[in-house]
Amino acid sequence: MKTIEFQTIETEPTAEEFRLYPDYLVSRLLKLGIGGIEASRAASGKESIDFIFTSHKTGQAEVVASIGRGFFRPLLARLGPRFGADDMLYMGHTLFACEAECRGRKHIHHFSLFVCNEPTMGIWMKLYLYGIDDVWPMRKEVAK
């Protein structure tokens, strides 16, 4: 698993700051907690693609970001290489980690990224924060 350095991005990047979007998605997950952000280019005809966060603890879902439809596929092509999978332009899965603050201390946070950027199979992404060293899951939570 690759450990990455990332830039904390608090506000959603504009079209001119598009290259910052992968770090923005990680920053949002770090702020929101254990769960996942998913997005898909469905045939809805909408001009934007919504990124929907679903909390592992509550199951509640909310839109946490939106990107113009024309920027979605280029973003998907950047996610894999940004997070350690240089050959993941069209589809694949990768695991990565980063160090960030949680409960007043630095901890390693673990992520899982799935991308499908192939028009004949679908255009979507799923980014999950699934673990924080020494914070979640704790041993007794795993045993349940």
Backbone bond lengths (Angstrom), bond angles and torsions (degrees), N, CA, C in turn:
res aa  C-N    CA-C-N  psi(-1)  N-CA   C-N-CA  omega(-1)  CA-C   N-CA-C  phi
1 M - - - 1.456 - - 1.526 107.96 -
2 K 1.296 115.07 132.09 1.452 120.58 -179.06 1.529 109.97 -86.33
3 T 1.320 116.50 135.48 1.462 121.72 172.60 1.519 107.26 -97.86
4 I 1.332 115.31 125.04 1.462 120.16 -176.06 1.526 110.42 -107.56
5 E 1.306 115.10 159.20 1.458 123.01 167.73 1.518 104.98 -102.46
6 F 1.302 117.39 137.65 1.456 119.37 179.28 1.514 109.23 -136.56
7 Q 1.325 114.26 162.02 1.458 121.93 178.49 1.521 107.63 -99.89
8 T 1.335 117.55 125.85 1.458 120.54 176.68 1.525 108.76 -69.62
9 I 1.329 115.38 122.73 1.463 122.18 -179.94 1.529 106.59 -119.79
10 E 1.324 117.05 112.42 1.470 121.53 -175.62 1.523 113.66 -85.68
11 T 1.325 118.18 -32.02 1.463 120.52 -178.22 1.522 109.45 -112.47
12 E 1.319 115.46 146.24 1.450 120.90 -177.12 1.528 110.28 -60.00
13 P 1.337 117.24 128.73 1.468 120.79 -179.20 1.527 112.16 -64.18
14 T 1.316 115.24 147.82 1.468 121.42 174.29 1.526 108.48 -80.96
15 A 1.318 116.61 175.37 1.467 120.86 178.05 1.530 110.94 -58.80
16 E 1.334 117.35 -35.74 1.462 121.03 179.32 1.531 111.96 -70.38
17 E 1.326 117.45 -23.09 1.466 122.54 -179.58 1.524 111.82 -103.08
18 F 1.323 116.22 23.38 1.453 123.34 -173.47 1.528 113.26 -49.30
19 R 1.323 117.91 -38.09 1.467 121.85 -177.14 1.523 112.79 -60.66
20 L 1.345 117.74 -17.88 1.467 122.10 -179.67 1.527 113.30 -84.85
21 Y 1.329 118.02 -7.98 1.460 121.19 -172.58 1.531 114.71 -60.16
22 P 1.339 120.50 -41.52 1.473 118.21 177.15 1.532 112.61 -57.44
23 D 1.328 117.60 -44.17 1.465 120.39 178.86 1.526 111.23 -67.32
24 Y 1.320 116.88 -32.43 1.466 120.27 176.66 1.530 110.70 -63.10
25 L 1.334 117.48 -42.76 1.465 120.02 179.68 1.521 111.50 -63.64
26 V 1.326 117.68 -40.85 1.465 120.66 176.46 1.535 109.92 -64.93
27 S 1.321 117.35 -42.94 1.472 121.08 178.42 1.523 111.18 -59.03
28 R 1.337 117.04 -41.72 1.474 120.81 178.57 1.524 110.83 -62.88
29 L 1.339 117.07 -44.57 1.463 119.53 179.62 1.522 111.55 -63.90
30 L 1.319 116.82 -40.13 1.458 119.67 178.41 1.528 110.94 -60.96
31 K 1.317 116.45 -37.29 1.460 120.88 179.75 1.531 111.76 -74.83
32 L 1.330 117.00 -38.16 1.467 121.30 -175.46 1.523 113.32 -81.10
33 G 1.327 117.91 -28.43 1.463 120.85 177.09 1.518 113.75 102.77
34 I 1.318 115.57 -169.70 1.460 122.37 -176.15 1.531 109.69 -58.60
35 G 1.313 114.80 127.12 1.457 121.01 -178.54 1.508 109.26 156.60
36 G 1.325 116.38 -160.98 1.451 119.87 -177.02 1.508 113.13 -142.09
37 I 1.327 113.94 154.87 1.463 122.17 172.89 1.523 106.34 -114.42
38 E 1.329 115.30 127.29 1.456 120.96 -179.76 1.523 109.58 -127.64
39 A 1.328 115.45 147.66 1.461 120.89 176.56 1.518 108.32 -149.19
40 S 1.333 115.24 147.57 1.448 120.51 -178.42 1.523 109.72 -147.70
41 R 1.320 115.47 139.78 1.464 119.69 175.26 1.519 108.32 -92.05
42 A 1.312 115.00 86.34 1.461 120.73 178.61 1.524 109.29 -80.56
43 A 1.285 115.94 170.75 1.459 121.06 -179.54 1.524 111.15 -83.40
44 S 1.311 117.62 40.21 1.465 121.46 -176.05 1.521 112.52 -79.81
45 G 1.318 116.90 -20.44 1.455 120.04 -178.49 1.523 113.03 82.37
46 K 1.324 118.23 1.15 1.464 120.80 177.60 1.522 109.90 -64.98
47 E 1.320 115.68 151.62 1.465 121.49 179.24 1.525 112.55 -80.66
48 S 1.349 117.66 -11.31 1.456 120.17 -179.32 1.525 110.46 -133.59
49 I 1.315 114.84 159.51 1.461 122.70 177.72 1.529 106.83 -110.05
50 D 1.323 116.68 128.53 1.464 121.22 179.05 1.523 110.52 -91.93
51 F 1.331 115.63 141.45 1.457 123.11 172.57 1.523 106.07 -102.24
52 I 1.320 116.55 120.24 1.457 121.78 -173.68 1.521 109.60 -110.96
53 F 1.339 115.33 122.54 1.461 121.78 176.92 1.520 108.50 -92.75
54 T 1.333 116.54 132.97 1.456 122.02 173.20 1.524 107.54 -120.22
55 S 1.330 115.96 122.67 1.456 122.33 -179.18 1.523 110.54 -75.37
56 H 1.327 116.20 134.13 1.463 120.77 176.10 1.531 110.46 -67.08
57 K 1.317 116.48 -36.74 1.470 120.43 -175.92 1.515 113.23 -72.98
58 T 1.331 117.92 -41.84 1.467 120.45 -172.91 1.522 113.72 -108.42
59 G 1.326 117.38 -21.37 1.454 120.71 -175.54 1.522 113.33 78.16
60 Q 1.322 116.46 -1.05 1.465 120.86 179.55 1.529 110.05 -71.84
61 A 1.324 115.27 142.41 1.461 120.90 179.67 1.523 109.42 -118.32
62 E 1.341 115.56 144.60 1.464 120.71 177.84 1.518 109.82 -152.04
63 V 1.317 116.42 148.39 1.460 121.85 175.76 1.527 107.35 -75.38
64 V 1.333 116.48 124.84 1.461 120.30 -177.60 1.521 113.06 -115.09
65 A 1.329 116.71 -8.79 1.465 120.75 178.14 1.526 108.41 -166.02
66 S 1.315 115.58 163.05 1.464 122.67 176.78 1.516 108.01 -146.12
67 I 1.314 116.03 146.21 1.460 120.22 179.14 1.525 107.64 -137.22
68 G 1.321 116.20 147.84 1.460 120.35 178.20 1.516 111.22 -59.05
69 R 1.308 115.90 141.37 1.466 122.32 -176.69 1.537 112.07 -52.24
70 G 1.317 117.44 -39.42 1.459 121.36 -178.97 1.523 114.47 -70.50
71 F 1.318 117.68 -14.39 1.468 121.47 -180.00 1.525 112.73 -96.11
72 F 1.333 117.87 -11.12 1.463 120.57 -171.31 1.530 112.99 -66.66
73 R 1.329 118.43 -51.07 1.468 119.55 -179.74 1.522 112.23 -63.12
74 P 1.348 120.15 -42.75 1.467 118.97 175.32 1.539 112.17 -60.72
75 L 1.331 117.10 -35.35 1.470 119.72 176.66 1.525 110.11 -63.69
76 L 1.327 117.37 -46.14 1.464 120.19 179.92 1.523 111.13 -58.38
77 A 1.332 117.07 -38.14 1.464 120.72 179.07 1.524 112.27 -66.86
78 R 1.321 117.57 -22.52 1.470 121.38 -179.69 1.532 112.88 -89.60
79 L 1.327 118.12 -23.17 1.462 120.20 -173.34 1.518 113.25 -62.39
80 G 1.329 117.88 -51.89 1.466 120.39 -178.99 1.519 112.63 -57.39
81 P 1.344 117.75 -55.25 1.463 119.07 179.56 1.535 112.66 -59.47
82 R 1.319 118.51 -36.54 1.464 120.42 -179.96 1.525 111.25 -64.64
83 F 1.332 116.41 -32.78 1.456 120.28 -175.37 1.527 113.43 -107.26
84 G 1.340 116.71 25.04 1.450 120.60 167.29 1.513 117.38 103.74
85 A 1.324 119.09 -0.79 1.465 121.27 179.35 1.528 108.23 -114.97
86 D 1.330 116.06 84.56 1.461 121.89 -172.84 1.522 114.23 -58.43
87 D 1.326 117.87 -28.60 1.461 120.70 -176.98 1.533 112.96 -95.48
88 M 1.322 118.38 10.69 1.464 122.05 -175.77 1.532 111.06 -97.26
89 L 1.335 116.09 64.28 1.463 120.32 -179.55 1.525 112.03 -87.46
90 Y 1.326 116.83 -32.55 1.458 120.62 -174.36 1.521 113.88 -109.84
91 M 1.319 117.40 -36.44 1.458 118.92 177.53 1.518 109.63 -166.57
92 G 1.328 113.90 157.79 1.446 118.58 175.90 1.514 112.29 149.23
93 H 1.322 113.08 -172.04 1.458 121.99 -178.35 1.519 108.11 -139.00
94 T 1.316 116.69 143.10 1.460 120.97 174.23 1.526 109.44 -147.17
95 L 1.308 114.71 151.93 1.458 122.67 172.74 1.518 107.76 -110.22
96 F 1.337 116.94 140.80 1.450 120.48 175.60 1.515 108.94 -150.42
97 A 1.303 115.59 168.05 1.461 121.38 -178.77 1.521 109.05 -140.27
98 C 1.319 114.94 160.49 1.459 120.70 172.89 1.523 108.62 -150.52
99 E 1.308 115.19 157.82 1.455 120.50 177.64 1.524 108.54 -95.31
100 A 1.325 115.37 131.25 1.464 120.78 179.15 1.528 108.55 -152.24
101 E 1.318 115.11 162.61 1.456 120.21 -178.84 1.524 111.19 -77.28
102 C 1.320 114.88 139.80 1.462 122.46 175.20 1.525 106.99 -152.34
103 R 1.317 116.42 125.39 1.467 122.01 -179.55 1.528 112.11 57.16
104 G 1.328 115.39 37.89 1.454 120.78 174.86 1.519 116.02 82.32
105 R 1.335 118.09 2.81 1.467 121.64 179.54 1.529 109.82 -135.72
106 K 1.317 115.71 157.93 1.463 121.30 175.83 1.532 108.84 -79.13
107 H 1.335 115.43 132.52 1.461 122.23 177.35 1.526 108.26 -137.36
108 I 1.322 115.51 155.94 1.463 120.76 173.57 1.521 108.08 -82.63
109 H 1.330 115.80 127.54 1.460 123.70 178.39 1.534 107.73 -107.05
110 H 1.337 116.60 135.17 1.464 122.18 -175.39 1.529 110.71 -108.51
111 F 1.339 115.30 133.77 1.459 122.45 -176.39 1.526 110.77 -125.69
112 S 1.318 115.05 153.76 1.456 123.18 173.89 1.527 107.06 -130.03
113 L 1.324 116.81 130.02 1.462 122.34 -177.89 1.523 109.93 -123.17
114 F 1.327 115.81 128.58 1.461 123.47 173.58 1.523 107.12 -118.71
115 V 1.334 116.36 135.06 1.464 120.69 178.97 1.525 108.91 -135.91
116 C 1.321 115.72 137.62 1.463 122.30 168.13 1.520 106.08 -130.99
117 N 1.322 116.14 113.81 1.460 122.69 -174.91 1.531 109.28 -126.29
118 E 1.316 114.80 39.12 1.457 121.69 -176.67 1.527 108.54 -120.41
119 P 1.342 117.88 110.25 1.468 121.14 -173.59 1.525 115.21 -52.26
120 T 1.340 118.31 -30.91 1.463 119.13 -179.13 1.528 112.24 -76.61
121 M 1.342 118.04 -14.71 1.469 121.26 -177.74 1.525 112.77 -117.65
122 G 1.296 118.70 -17.84 1.454 121.73 -178.86 1.515 110.75 133.25
123 I 1.321 114.71 158.53 1.464 120.45 179.63 1.519 106.28 -130.75
124 W 1.353 115.57 102.56 1.453 120.45 -175.48 1.526 110.64 -158.55
125 M 1.323 114.98 166.21 1.462 120.88 174.74 1.519 109.31 -145.45
126 K 1.331 115.15 152.30 1.460 122.81 175.94 1.524 107.01 -139.21
127 L 1.313 116.19 123.10 1.462 122.65 -179.83 1.520 107.74 -123.70
128 Y 1.336 116.42 119.80 1.457 121.12 -176.54 1.522 111.53 -117.77
129 L 1.318 116.06 135.27 1.466 122.85 165.45 1.520 104.10 -95.40
130 Y 1.326 116.63 110.03 1.460 119.10 -172.39 1.521 114.55 -113.51
131 G 1.328 118.03 -5.90 1.453 118.30 179.02 1.517 112.46 -166.66
132 I 1.329 114.90 148.99 1.467 122.33 175.95 1.519 105.96 -131.99
133 D 1.339 116.75 117.58 1.467 120.54 -177.38 1.524 111.41 -52.68
134 D 1.332 116.10 131.67 1.469 125.10 177.35 1.526 113.53 65.16
135 V 1.336 118.44 11.53 1.461 121.60 179.33 1.526 110.85 -126.80
136 W 1.346 117.64 -54.87 1.457 120.92 -177.40 1.514 110.26 -152.18
137 P 1.288 123.08 136.13 1.462 124.00 -8.33 1.528 110.30 -78.63
138 M 1.293 115.41 148.78 1.471 120.44 174.69 1.524 107.40 -88.20
139 R 1.311 116.91 159.53 1.469 121.07 -173.65 1.528 113.31 -54.71
140 K 1.337 118.76 -44.37 1.464 118.87 -177.94 1.522 111.49 -69.89
141 E 1.363 118.91 -26.35 1.457 120.84 175.07 1.524 110.83 -69.55
142 V 1.319 117.42 -35.22 1.451 122.08 -179.27 1.532 109.73 -68.07
143 A 1.335 116.81 -36.70 1.459 121.51 -175.80 1.532 112.48 -70.40
144 K 1.321 118.08 -21.93 1.475 119.79 -176.90 1.488 113.53 -68.84
